Amino acid sequence: MAVSSKIESSMDGKFPDVAEDIREFVRQQQSVTDGQQVAINIASLLQKTAGTSMQEVDNLISELERLRERLQRDAARVQQELVEYATLSQSTLQSTRVISESLRNRFSLR
């Protein structure tokens, strides 16, 4: 009985469907005496739990793939913006030099 209470308390809130399945399983096992039926019930519960877990893993993999694609797109965009910024910075530097030289020449002629 202590084991079932421990399982129930550790599963509550994390996997509500699985926790309910475990509670139902424990209730059923209290009235079942046939060892083979117990094994069948355990196998059934494990299949349900594994199916839920596999679906969650598949969902996480899909989400991570989407995030990877987004990061790749963002990285390409940032790289392009850095190239554009470097080009603009070079143009600004050249323009500043031309203006500075023009002003120097203008004031040196006076």
N, C-alpha and C positions, 0 to 999 in steps of 0.2 A: 504494500500500500504506500509506503514511503517513496518508493521508486516512481510510482505513477504520479504522486503529488509533485515530486521533483521535476519530472518530465513536463508535466502540465505547466508549472510555474516558469520553467525556462523557455517554453515555447510560446507562452501567451504574448500577444502583441507582435511577434515577429512573423509568424506564419499562422494566422487565425484558422485557416482551413485545415492545415496539418494538425494543429493543436486539437481541434474538434475531432478529427479522425482518430487521434491517439486516445482522447477521452472515451470515444465510442468503442474503440478497440479494447481498452482496459475494462470497460463495463461488460462487454461481451465475454471477455476471457474469464471473468469472475464466475460466469455460469457454465462455461464450457469445460468439460473434463477430458474429452478425447484429444490426445496429443497430436494426431494428424490434422484435426480441424484447427488447432492452435497454429500449427505450422502453415497451413493454407491461409489463415487470417493474417499472420505475420507477413507472408509473401505478398499478399494483396496490399497491405498497408505500405510495405516497402516500394512496391510498384507505383502506387499513387504518389508517395513522397518523392521518389526518383523522377517520375514524370514531371512533377511540379518543379523540382530543382533543375532538371534539364531545360525546361522551358525558360526558367529565369536566366540560366546561363546563356541560352541562345539569344534572349532579349538583350542581355548585357553585351554580348559580342556584336550584335547588330548596332547597338547604340555607340559602342567604341569605334566601329568602322565608320559610322556617320561622323563622329567627332574627328577621326583621323582625316577624313576627306575635307572637312571644314578647316582644320588646322593647315592642311596642305594648300588649300585655296587662299587662306589668310596669309600664309608665309609667302606665296607667290605675289600677292597683292602688295605686301609690305616691301618685298624686294624691289618690285617695280617702282613703288613710291620713293624708295631710297635712291634708286638710279635717277629718277626725275629730280629729286632734291639735290643730288650731287651735280647734275647738269645745271640746274638753276643757280646753285652756289658758285659754280665756275663762271657762269655768265655774269653774275653779280660782281664777282671779283674782277673780271675783265672790264666791265663797265666802270667800276670804281677807279680802276687804274687809268682808264682813258680820261675820265672826268678830272682826276687828280693831275694828270699830266697837262691837260688843257688849262686848268687853273694855274698851274705852276708857270706855264709858258705865257699866259696872259699877264700875270703879275710881274714876271721877269722882264717883259718888254717895256714896262712903264718906267 
